[in-house]
Amino acid sequence: MAAKRAYDIVAAAAFLNATAARLQATDWFIEQSWLISVHHFPAPPAEPESATLQIFKAHWYNDDHQGIHFETFLSGAEWRAQEMPVMMHILHTDCVPGTAIKRIKLSQPFIDKTEAMIATWPSYVFRTGKYGTHPFTRKIKINTDNSARGSSEIAAELARMCKNLGPIMDETLAELLATT
């Protein structure tokens, strides 16, 4: 059995850039005005530990990568395990930016609307604190030596999240902001 190559953050970013390109080439991505960012984490000047991909909408408070977004990342641990997470983050702050609205006022109705659907998706796991920043995750096997295959599986799962959960987040966010 061939040994896996050591973690390479440049190769990890290339893998995620290939995934981003797959998504950006789709009609639904363009028509629904999705945005995508591939970047290192943590941000400079710190030494990067991982390459991260986030998909979000312009009104999802994600200008600083701390808002609402779908995410995957590839650090040394994922590289060695040949497994990547796909997840959603609902704000990395306690309140909706620029307001006094607590995150749970957004996350709870969103999760309550989507939990039954997500529970039918293979391999998704809800966290104990499902109304927090990071309600659920799925891990997907990848092969960093065959990036086309792994990239297409990650892209397909992120597409499912965008298409199914994106409109519900838009609706939930609009309802919340209309009531305050």
Buried (B, 14 or more C-beta within 10 A) or exposed (E): EEEEEEBBBEBBBBBBBBBBEBBBEBEEBEEBEBBBBBBBBEEEEEEBBBBBBBBBBEEBBBEEBBBBBBBBBBBBEBBEEBBBBBBBBBBBEEBBEEEEBEBBBBBBBBBEBBBEEBEEEEEBEEEEEBBBBBBBBBBBEBEBEEBEEBBEBBBBBBBBBBBEBBEBBBEBBEEBEEEE
